[in-house]
Amino acid sequence: MTPAQPHGARKAALIFIFFTVLIDVLAFGLIIPVLPHLVQQFVGGDLSVAAYWIGVFSFTFALVQFFSAPIQGALSDRFGRRPVILLSCFGLGIDFVFMALAPSLAWLFAGRLISAVAAASFTTANAYIADVSAPEQRARSFGMIGAAFGLGFIIGPLLGGMLGDIQHRLPFWCAAGLSLLNFCYGLFVLPESLPKEKRSARFDWQHAKPMGGVKLLRDYPQIWGLVGVAFLANFAHYVYPSTFVLFADAAFGWKVKQAGYVLAGVGALSVIVNVGLIGWLVKQLGERRALLLGLCCGVTGFLIYGLAPAGWVFLLGMPISALWALAGPSTQALITRQVPADMQGRVQGAMTGLVALAGIVAPLLFATSFGYFIGPTPPLHLPGIAFLLASALLALAAWVGWRYTDAAHFQAIAPAA
């Protein structure tokens, strides 16, 4: 399937990819509320030891994705997107069953390693969208992925908490069922998006290596700035899972339930922007200006978060921060214009690997800075320091985006269109 094929077929394929990502995110969201408690059970109920192991899980998950994402991208360029996506859905389903039955911490840890490999399907989903969307429609199509993430992280944790209240392992079974249902759906519905004549002639081991992917990006200097923007933006986004719940308590006295409601609101606003505004705004502004507007809104929103003297001020920053969602699809759309069709998977894989590197480092930066500035000996009491750091990172991303996406540095490549 290519952008030249009938609109109805492309729309059906995009809908499947939307639901693939939604179900993947929903499945992971389901286990967020219960995984720490299950780990706590395995370590004898010691909360501090459980927190240590959760940190090890997060670090390892990101590290495995750093290695697996480029491999998935290279596989999809060689053999097509469909088999890689289906194998990933099936692998996730089996892995959630594995974790539901895990009799020990070691088995649960092994399950998380497997899920990290399978979760790299987002790489192939991005390449699929680039295959089936016309260049001028790609930002809107990538916005669908953002909407799927938002919906998944609204519904998943809420549903996981309800199911986990009944039985700790029930969310794992539900996640397994969703992933396997997604595999069955795709087996009968999902068409291939990359024609054989556009596939790589061989599996590219060189670019399937994590640093090989980085070397691959060197071949496309016109996207270096955009890759930097994507890395900085994803780095900044880790401020939410790293510190938000503790920050909300320290700054405003919000407990778990209130923090959950606010996170659901953040996700809902993200969905509204991704579904209702991105397509229209990108059409009106163009991809470059939409990218810069999104990053500037992120800078402003995070500044409000970090300096908010009361909870209601934080809430005022949420609609502004939500417009940051413009940046991701616009960045992806601009990158896909610069890369030939048979390289989309590998480039997306290399970028996903770099994002995984951000996932290794960012939580340490945000969590330790937050802990220091609410501790006994900081120069000033500043619970919002992590959000201020994230704002600074987005400001740097905005400068890079402004500097390296102008006409002098950004030239379209005909084969990529």
Contacts in CASP RR format, 6 or more apart in sequence:
PFRMAT RR
TARGET T0000
AUTHOR 0000-0000-0000
METHOD contacts of the structure
MODEL  1
MTPAQPHGARKAALIFIFFTVLIDVLAFGLIIPVLPHLVQQFVGGDLSVA
AYWIGVFSFTFALVQFFSAPIQGALSDRFGRRPVILLSCFGLGIDFVFMA
LAPSLAWLFAGRLISAVAAASFTTANAYIADVSAPEQRARSFGMIGAAFG
LGFIIGPLLGGMLGDIQHRLPFWCAAGLSLLNFCYGLFVLPESLPKEKRS
ARFDWQHAKPMGGVKLLRDYPQIWGLVGVAFLANFAHYVYPSTFVLFADA
AFGWKVKQAGYVLAGVGALSVIVNVGLIGWLVKQLGERRALLLGLCCGVT
GFLIYGLAPAGWVFLLGMPISALWALAGPSTQALITRQVPADMQGRVQGA
MTGLVALAGIVAPLLFATSFGYFIGPTPPLHLPGIAFLLASALLALAAWV
GWRYTDAAHFQAIAPAA
1 9 0 8 1.000
1 10 0 8 1.000
1 13 0 8 1.000
1 131 0 8 1.000
1 132 0 8 1.000
1 191 0 8 1.000
1 192 0 8 1.000
1 193 0 8 1.000
2 131 0 8 1.000
2 132 0 8 1.000
2 193 0 8 1.000
2 195 0 8 1.000
3 10 0 8 1.000
3 131 0 8 1.000
3 132 0 8 1.000
3 133 0 8 1.000
3 134 0 8 1.000
3 135 0 8 1.000
3 137 0 8 1.000
5 132 0 8 1.000
9 191 0 8 1.000
10 132 0 8 1.000
10 133 0 8 1.000
12 189 0 8 1.000
13 128 0 8 1.000
13 132 0 8 1.000
13 190 0 8 1.000
13 191 0 8 1.000
13 193 0 8 1.000
14 129 0 8 1.000
14 132 0 8 1.000
14 133 0 8 1.000
14 141 0 8 1.000
14 144 0 8 1.000
16 185 0 8 1.000
16 186 0 8 1.000
16 189 0 8 1.000
16 190 0 8 1.000
17 85 0 8 1.000
17 125 0 8 1.000
17 128 0 8 1.000
17 129 0 8 1.000
17 144 0 8 1.000
17 145 0 8 1.000
18 144 0 8 1.000
18 145 0 8 1.000
18 147 0 8 1.000
18 148 0 8 1.000
19 148 0 8 1.000
19 182 0 8 1.000
19 185 0 8 1.000
20 85 0 8 1.000
20 89 0 8 1.000
20 121 0 8 1.000
20 125 0 8 1.000
20 182 0 8 1.000
20 186 0 8 1.000
21 122 0 8 1.000
21 125 0 8 1.000
21 145 0 8 1.000
21 146 0 8 1.000
21 148 0 8 1.000
21 149 0 8 1.000
22 148 0 8 1.000
22 151 0 8 1.000
22 152 0 8 1.000
23 89 0 8 1.000
23 178 0 8 1.000
23 179 0 8 1.000
23 181 0 8 1.000
23 182 0 8 1.000
24 89 0 8 1.000
24 92 0 8 1.000
24 119 0 8 1.000
24 121 0 8 1.000
24 122 0 8 1.000
24 179 0 8 1.000
24 182 0 8 1.000
25 148 0 8 1.000
25 149 0 8 1.000
25 150 0 8 1.000
25 151 0 8 1.000
25 152 0 8 1.000
25 153 0 8 1.000
25 156 0 8 1.000
26 151 0 8 1.000
26 152 0 8 1.000
26 155 0 8 1.000
26 156 0 8 1.000
26 159 0 8 1.000
26 175 0 8 1.000
26 178 0 8 1.000
27 92 0 8 1.000
27 93 0 8 1.000
27 96 0 8 1.000
27 174 0 8 1.000
27 175 0 8 1.000
27 176 0 8 1.000
27 178 0 8 1.000
27 179 0 8 1.000
28 115 0 8 1.000
28 119 0 8 1.000
28 175 0 8 1.000
29 152 0 8 1.000
29 153 0 8 1.000
29 156 0 8 1.000
29 157 0 8 1.000
29 160 0 8 1.000
29 175 0 8 1.000
30 156 0 8 1.000
30 157 0 8 1.000
30 159 0 8 1.000
30 160 0 8 1.000
30 163 0 8 1.000
30 171 0 8 1.000
30 172 0 8 1.000
30 174 0 8 1.000
30 175 0 8 1.000
30 178 0 8 1.000
31 96 0 8 1.000
31 99 0 8 1.000
31 160 0 8 1.000
31 171 0 8 1.000
31 172 0 8 1.000
31 175 0 8 1.000
32 156 0 8 1.000
32 157 0 8 1.000
32 160 0 8 1.000
33 157 0 8 1.000
33 160 0 8 1.000
33 161 0 8 1.000
33 164 0 8 1.000
33 171 0 8 1.000
34 160 0 8 1.000
34 161 0 8 1.000
34 163 0 8 1.000
34 164 0 8 1.000
34 168 0 8 1.000
34 169 0 8 1.000
34 171 0 8 1.000
34 172 0 8 1.000
35 54 0 8 1.000
35 57 0 8 1.000
36 50 0 8 1.000
36 51 0 8 1.000
36 54 0 8 1.000
37 168 0 8 1.000
38 108 0 8 1.000
38 168 0 8 1.000
38 169 0 8 1.000
39 50 0 8 1.000
39 53 0 8 1.000
39 54 0 8 1.000
39 57 0 8 1.000
39 105 0 8 1.000
39 108 0 8 1.000
40 46 0 8 1.000
40 47 0 8 1.000
40 50 0 8 1.000
41 168 0 8 1.000
42 104 0 8 1.000
42 105 0 8 1.000
42 108 0 8 1.000
43 49 0 8 1.000
43 50 0 8 1.000
43 53 0 8 1.000
43 105 0 8 1.000
53 105 0 8 1.000
53 109 0 8 1.000
55 363 0 8 1.000
56 109 0 8 1.000
57 109 0 8 1.000
57 112 0 8 1.000
58 359 0 8 1.000
58 363 0 8 1.000
59 360 0 8 1.000
60 109 0 8 1.000
60 112 0 8 1.000
60 113 0 8 1.000
60 116 0 8 1.000
61 112 0 8 1.000
61 113 0 8 1.000
61 115 0 8 1.000
61 116 0 8 1.000
62 116 0 8 1.000
62 356 0 8 1.000
62 357 0 8 1.000
62 359 0 8 1.000
62 360 0 8 1.000
63 356 0 8 1.000
63 360 0 8 1.000
64 113 0 8 1.000
64 116 0 8 1.000
64 117 0 8 1.000
65 116 0 8 1.000
65 117 0 8 1.000
65 119 0 8 1.000
65 120 0 8 1.000
65 352 0 8 1.000
65 353 0 8 1.000
65 356 0 8 1.000
66 210 0 8 1.000
66 353 0 8 1.000
66 356 0 8 1.000
66 357 0 8 1.000
66 360 0 8 1.000
67 210 0 8 1.000
68 116 0 8 1.000
68 117 0 8 1.000
68 120 0 8 1.000
69 120 0 8 1.000
69 123 0 8 1.000
69 349 0 8 1.000
69 350 0 8 1.000
69 352 0 8 1.000
69 353 0 8 1.000
69 356 0 8 1.000
70 207 0 8 1.000
70 208 0 8 1.000
70 209 0 8 1.000
70 210 0 8 1.000
70 212 0 8 1.000
70 213 0 8 1.000
70 346 0 8 1.000
70 349 0 8 1.000
70 350 0 8 1.000
70 352 0 8 1.000
70 353 0 8 1.000
71 120 0 8 1.000
71 208 0 8 1.000
72 84 0 8 1.000
72 88 0 8 1.000
72 120 0 8 1.000
72 121 0 8 1.000
72 123 0 8 1.000
72 124 0 8 1.000
72 349 0 8 1.000
73 84 0 8 1.000
73 123 0 8 1.000
73 124 0 8 1.000
73 127 0 8 1.000
73 208 0 8 1.000
73 345 0 8 1.000
73 346 0 8 1.000
73 348 0 8 1.000
73 349 0 8 1.000
74 200 0 8 1.000
74 203 0 8 1.000
74 204 0 8 1.000
74 205 0 8 1.000
74 207 0 8 1.000
74 208 0 8 1.000
74 345 0 8 1.000
74 346 0 8 1.000
74 349 0 8 1.000
75 84 0 8 1.000
75 203 0 8 1.000
75 208 0 8 1.000
76 84 0 8 1.000
76 85 0 8 1.000
76 123 0 8 1.000
76 124 0 8 1.000
76 127 0 8 1.000
76 194 0 8 1.000
76 345 0 8 1.000
77 127 0 8 1.000
77 194 0 8 1.000
77 199 0 8 1.000
77 200 0 8 1.000
77 204 0 8 1.000
77 342 0 8 1.000
77 343 0 8 1.000
77 344 0 8 1.000
77 345 0 8 1.000
77 346 0 8 1.000
78 199 0 8 1.000
78 200 0 8 1.000
78 202 0 8 1.000
78 203 0 8 1.000
78 204 0 8 1.000
79 199 0 8 1.000
80 192 0 8 1.000
80 193 0 8 1.000
80 194 0 8 1.000
80 199 0 8 1.000
81 124 0 8 1.000
81 127 0 8 1.000
81 128 0 8 1.000
81 131 0 8 1.000
81 192 0 8 1.000
81 193 0 8 1.000
81 194 0 8 1.000
82 190 0 8 1.000
82 191 0 8 1.000
82 192 0 8 1.000
82 193 0 8 1.000
84 121 0 8 1.000
84 124 0 8 1.000
85 121 0 8 1.000
85 124 0 8 1.000
85 125 0 8 1.000
85 128 0 8 1.000
85 186 0 8 1.000
85 190 0 8 1.000
86 183 0 8 1.000
86 186 0 8 1.000
86 187 0 8 1.000
86 190 0 8 1.000
88 118 0 8 1.000
88 119 0 8 1.000
88 120 0 8 1.000
88 121 0 8 1.000
88 124 0 8 1.000
89 118 0 8 1.000
89 121 0 8 1.000
89 179 0 8 1.000
89 180 0 8 1.000
89 182 0 8 1.000
89 183 0 8 1.000
89 186 0 8 1.000
90 179 0 8 1.000
90 180 0 8 1.000
90 183 0 8 1.000
91 114 0 8 1.000
91 118 0 8 1.000
91 179 0 8 1.000
92 115 0 8 1.000
92 118 0 8 1.000
92 119 0 8 1.000
92 121 0 8 1.000
92 175 0 8 1.000
92 179 0 8 1.000
93 118 0 8 1.000
93 175 0 8 1.000
93 176 0 8 1.000
93 177 0 8 1.000
93 179 0 8 1.000
93 180 0 8 1.000
93 183 0 8 1.000
94 176 0 8 1.000
94 180 0 8 1.000
95 111 0 8 1.000
95 114 0 8 1.000
95 115 0 8 1.000
95 118 0 8 1.000
95 176 0 8 1.000
96 115 0 8 1.000
96 172 0 8 1.000
96 173 0 8 1.000
96 175 0 8 1.000
96 176 0 8 1.000
96 177 0 8 1.000
96 179 0 8 1.000
97 172 0 8 1.000
97 173 0 8 1.000
97 176 0 8 1.000
98 107 0 8 1.000
98 110 0 8 1.000
98 111 0 8 1.000
98 114 0 8 1.000
99 107 0 8 1.000
99 108 0 8 1.000
99 111 0 8 1.000
99 112 0 8 1.000
99 115 0 8 1.000
99 172 0 8 1.000
100 169 0 8 1.000
100 172 0 8 1.000
100 173 0 8 1.000
100 176 0 8 1.000
102 108 0 8 1.000
102 110 0 8 1.000
102 111 0 8 1.000
120 349 0 8 1.000
120 352 0 8 1.000
122 145 0 8 1.000
122 352 0 8 1.000
123 345 0 8 1.000
123 348 0 8 1.000
123 349 0 8 1.000
123 352 0 8 1.000
124 345 0 8 1.000
124 348 0 8 1.000
125 145 0 8 1.000
126 142 0 8 1.000
126 145 0 8 1.000
126 332 0 8 1.000
126 344 0 8 1.000
126 345 0 8 1.000
126 348 0 8 1.000
126 352 0 8 1.000
127 194 0 8 1.000
127 344 0 8 1.000
127 345 0 8 1.000
127 348 0 8 1.000
128 193 0 8 1.000
129 138 0 8 1.000
129 141 0 8 1.000
129 142 0 8 1.000
129 144 0 8 1.000
129 145 0 8 1.000
130 138 0 8 1.000
130 336 0 8 1.000
130 339 0 8 1.000
130 341 0 8 1.000
130 344 0 8 1.000
130 345 0 8 1.000
130 348 0 8 1.000
131 193 0 8 1.000
131 194 0 8 1.000
131 341 0 8 1.000
131 344 0 8 1.000
132 141 0 8 1.000
132 193 0 8 1.000
133 140 0 8 1.000
133 141 0 8 1.000
135 333 0 8 1.000
135 336 0 8 1.000
135 337 0 8 1.000
135 416 0 8 1.000
135 417 0 8 1.000
138 329 0 8 1.000
138 332 0 8 1.000
138 333 0 8 1.000
138 336 0 8 1.000
138 337 0 8 1.000
139 278 0 8 1.000
139 279 0 8 1.000
139 282 0 8 1.000
139 287 0 8 1.000
139 290 0 8 1.000
139 329 0 8 1.000
139 330 0 8 1.000
139 332 0 8 1.000
139 333 0 8 1.000
140 278 0 8 1.000
140 279 0 8 1.000
140 282 0 8 1.000
140 329 0 8 1.000
141 329 0 8 1.000
142 328 0 8 1.000
142 329 0 8 1.000
142 332 0 8 1.000
142 333 0 8 1.000
143 274 0 8 1.000
143 275 0 8 1.000
143 278 0 8 1.000
143 279 0 8 1.000
143 325 0 8 1.000
143 328 0 8 1.000
143 329 0 8 1.000
144 274 0 8 1.000
144 275 0 8 1.000
145 329 0 8 1.000
146 270 0 8 1.000
146 271 0 8 1.000
146 274 0 8 1.000
146 325 0 8 1.000
146 329 0 8 1.000
147 270 0 8 1.000
147 271 0 8 1.000
147 274 0 8 1.000
147 275 0 8 1.000
149 270 0 8 1.000
150 267 0 8 1.000
150 268 0 8 1.000
150 270 0 8 1.000
150 271 0 8 1.000
150 274 0 8 1.000
151 267 0 8 1.000
151 271 0 8 1.000
153 263 0 8 1.000
153 267 0 8 1.000
154 264 0 8 1.000
154 265 0 8 1.000
154 267 0 8 1.000
154 268 0 8 1.000
154 271 0 8 1.000
157 260 0 8 1.000
157 263 0 8 1.000
158 264 0 8 1.000
159 171 0 8 1.000
159 174 0 8 1.000
160 171 0 8 1.000
160 174 0 8 1.000
161 171 0 8 1.000
163 170 0 8 1.000
163 171 0 8 1.000
163 174 0 8 1.000
164 170 0 8 1.000
164 171 0 8 1.000
194 341 0 8 1.000
194 342 0 8 1.000
198 341 0 8 1.000
198 342 0 8 1.000
199 342 0 8 1.000
200 342 0 8 1.000
204 346 0 8 1.000
206 212 0 8 1.000
206 215 0 8 1.000
206 216 0 8 1.000
207 213 0 8 1.000
207 215 0 8 1.000
207 216 0 8 1.000
207 346 0 8 1.000
207 350 0 8 1.000
208 346 0 8 1.000
210 353 0 8 1.000
212 350 0 8 1.000
213 346 0 8 1.000
213 349 0 8 1.000
213 350 0 8 1.000
213 353 0 8 1.000
214 350 0 8 1.000
214 354 0 8 1.000
216 343 0 8 1.000
216 346 0 8 1.000
216 347 0 8 1.000
216 350 0 8 1.000
217 223 0 8 1.000
217 224 0 8 1.000
217 227 0 8 1.000
217 347 0 8 1.000
217 350 0 8 1.000
217 351 0 8 1.000
220 338 0 8 1.000
220 339 0 8 1.000
220 347 0 8 1.000
222 338 0 8 1.000
222 409 0 8 1.000
222 410 0 8 1.000
222 411 0 8 1.000
222 413 0 8 1.000
223 334 0 8 1.000
223 335 0 8 1.000
223 338 0 8 1.000
223 339 0 8 1.000
223 347 0 8 1.000
224 404 0 8 1.000
225 400 0 8 1.000
225 401 0 8 1.000
225 403 0 8 1.000
225 404 0 8 1.000
225 405 0 8 1.000
225 409 0 8 1.000
226 331 0 8 1.000
226 334 0 8 1.000
226 335 0 8 1.000
226 338 0 8 1.000
226 401 0 8 1.000
226 404 0 8 1.000
226 405 0 8 1.000
227 335 0 8 1.000
227 351 0 8 1.000
227 354 0 8 1.000
228 397 0 8 1.000
228 400 0 8 1.000
229 291 0 8 1.000
229 295 0 8 1.000
229 327 0 8 1.000
229 331 0 8 1.000
229 397 0 8 1.000
229 400 0 8 1.000
229 401 0 8 1.000
230 328 0 8 1.000
230 331 0 8 1.000
230 332 0 8 1.000
230 335 0 8 1.000
230 351 0 8 1.000
230 354 0 8 1.000
230 355 0 8 1.000
231 354 0 8 1.000
231 355 0 8 1.000
231 357 0 8 1.000
231 358 0 8 1.000
232 393 0 8 1.000
232 394 0 8 1.000
232 396 0 8 1.000
232 397 0 8 1.000
232 400 0 8 1.000
233 295 0 8 1.000
233 324 0 8 1.000
233 327 0 8 1.000
233 328 0 8 1.000
233 331 0 8 1.000
233 393 0 8 1.000
233 394 0 8 1.000
233 397 0 8 1.000
234 355 0 8 1.000
234 358 0 8 1.000
234 359 0 8 1.000
235 358 0 8 1.000
235 359 0 8 1.000
235 361 0 8 1.000
235 362 0 8 1.000
235 393 0 8 1.000
236 302 0 8 1.000
236 362 0 8 1.000
236 390 0 8 1.000
236 391 0 8 1.000
236 393 0 8 1.000
236 394 0 8 1.000
236 397 0 8 1.000
237 390 0 8 1.000
238 358 0 8 1.000
238 359 0 8 1.000
238 362 0 8 1.000
238 363 0 8 1.000
238 366 0 8 1.000
239 302 0 8 1.000
239 362 0 8 1.000
239 366 0 8 1.000
239 386 0 8 1.000
239 387 0 8 1.000
239 389 0 8 1.000
239 390 0 8 1.000
240 263 0 8 1.000
240 266 0 8 1.000
241 363 0 8 1.000
242 362 0 8 1.000
242 363 0 8 1.000
242 366 0 8 1.000
242 367 0 8 1.000
242 370 0 8 1.000
242 386 0 8 1.000
243 366 0 8 1.000
243 367 0 8 1.000
243 370 0 8 1.000
243 386 0 8 1.000
244 259 0 8 1.000
244 263 0 8 1.000
245 256 0 8 1.000
245 259 0 8 1.000
245 260 0 8 1.000
246 370 0 8 1.000
247 370 0 8 1.000
247 383 0 8 1.000
247 384 0 8 1.000
247 386 0 8 1.000
247 387 0 8 1.000
248 254 0 8 1.000
248 258 0 8 1.000
248 259 0 8 1.000
248 262 0 8 1.000
249 255 0 8 1.000
249 259 0 8 1.000
250 374 0 8 1.000
250 383 0 8 1.000
251 308 0 8 1.000
251 311 0 8 1.000
251 314 0 8 1.000
251 383 0 8 1.000
251 384 0 8 1.000
252 308 0 8 1.000
252 310 0 8 1.000
252 311 0 8 1.000
252 314 0 8 1.000
254 262 0 8 1.000
254 311 0 8 1.000
262 314 0 8 1.000
262 315 0 8 1.000
262 318 0 8 1.000
265 318 0 8 1.000
266 318 0 8 1.000
266 321 0 8 1.000
266 322 0 8 1.000
269 318 0 8 1.000
269 319 0 8 1.000
269 321 0 8 1.000
269 322 0 8 1.000
270 322 0 8 1.000
270 325 0 8 1.000
272 322 0 8 1.000
273 322 0 8 1.000
273 323 0 8 1.000
273 325 0 8 1.000
273 326 0 8 1.000
274 325 0 8 1.000
274 329 0 8 1.000
277 323 0 8 1.000
277 326 0 8 1.000
278 290 0 8 1.000
278 325 0 8 1.000
278 326 0 8 1.000
278 329 0 8 1.000
281 290 0 8 1.000
281 293 0 8 1.000
281 326 0 8 1.000
282 290 0 8 1.000
282 326 0 8 1.000
282 329 0 8 1.000
282 330 0 8 1.000
282 333 0 8 1.000
285 293 0 8 1.000
286 330 0 8 1.000
287 330 0 8 1.000
287 333 0 8 1.000
287 334 0 8 1.000
288 330 0 8 1.000
288 334 0 8 1.000
288 405 0 8 1.000
288 406 0 8 1.000
288 410 0 8 1.000
290 326 0 8 1.000
290 327 0 8 1.000
290 330 0 8 1.000
291 326 0 8 1.000
291 327 0 8 1.000
291 328 0 8 1.000
291 330 0 8 1.000
291 331 0 8 1.000
291 334 0 8 1.000
291 401 0 8 1.000
291 405 0 8 1.000
292 398 0 8 1.000
292 401 0 8 1.000
292 402 0 8 1.000
293 323 0 8 1.000
293 326 0 8 1.000
294 323 0 8 1.000
294 324 0 8 1.000
294 325 0 8 1.000
294 326 0 8 1.000
294 327 0 8 1.000
294 330 0 8 1.000
295 324 0 8 1.000
295 327 0 8 1.000
295 394 0 8 1.000
295 395 0 8 1.000
295 397 0 8 1.000
295 398 0 8 1.000
295 401 0 8 1.000
296 398 0 8 1.000
297 320 0 8 1.000
297 321 0 8 1.000
297 322 0 8 1.000
297 323 0 8 1.000
297 324 0 8 1.000
297 326 0 8 1.000
298 320 0 8 1.000
298 321 0 8 1.000
298 323 0 8 1.000
298 324 0 8 1.000
298 327 0 8 1.000
298 391 0 8 1.000
298 394 0 8 1.000
299 391 0 8 1.000
299 394 0 8 1.000
299 395 0 8 1.000
299 398 0 8 1.000
300 317 0 8 1.000
300 320 0 8 1.000
300 321 0 8 1.000
301 317 0 8 1.000
301 318 0 8 1.000
301 320 0 8 1.000
301 321 0 8 1.000
301 324 0 8 1.000
301 391 0 8 1.000
302 321 0 8 1.000
302 387 0 8 1.000
302 388 0 8 1.000
302 390 0 8 1.000
302 391 0 8 1.000
302 394 0 8 1.000
303 387 0 8 1.000
303 388 0 8 1.000
303 391 0 8 1.000
304 313 0 8 1.000
304 314 0 8 1.000
304 316 0 8 1.000
304 317 0 8 1.000
304 320 0 8 1.000
304 321 0 8 1.000
305 314 0 8 1.000
305 317 0 8 1.000
305 321 0 8 1.000
305 384 0 8 1.000
305 387 0 8 1.000
306 383 0 8 1.000
306 384 0 8 1.000
306 385 0 8 1.000
306 387 0 8 1.000
306 388 0 8 1.000
306 391 0 8 1.000
307 384 0 8 1.000
307 388 0 8 1.000
308 314 0 8 1.000
308 317 0 8 1.000
324 394 0 8 1.000
327 397 0 8 1.000
334 405 0 8 1.000
334 410 0 8 1.000
335 347 0 8 1.000
335 351 0 8 1.000
336 344 0 8 1.000
336 416 0 8 1.000
337 412 0 8 1.000
337 413 0 8 1.000
337 416 0 8 1.000
337 417 0 8 1.000
338 410 0 8 1.000
338 411 0 8 1.000
338 412 0 8 1.000
338 413 0 8 1.000
338 416 0 8 1.000
339 347 0 8 1.000
339 413 0 8 1.000
339 416 0 8 1.000
340 413 0 8 1.000
340 415 0 8 1.000
340 416 0 8 1.000
341 415 0 8 1.000
341 416 0 8 1.000
365 389 0 8 1.000
366 386 0 8 1.000
366 389 0 8 1.000
366 390 0 8 1.000
367 386 0 8 1.000
369 385 0 8 1.000
369 386 0 8 1.000
369 389 0 8 1.000
370 383 0 8 1.000
370 384 0 8 1.000
370 385 0 8 1.000
370 386 0 8 1.000
372 378 0 8 1.000
372 385 0 8 1.000
373 380 0 8 1.000
373 381 0 8 1.000
373 382 0 8 1.000
373 383 0 8 1.000
373 384 0 8 1.000
373 385 0 8 1.000
374 381 0 8 1.000
374 382 0 8 1.000
374 383 0 8 1.000
382 388 0 8 1.000
403 409 0 8 1.000
404 410 0 8 1.000
END
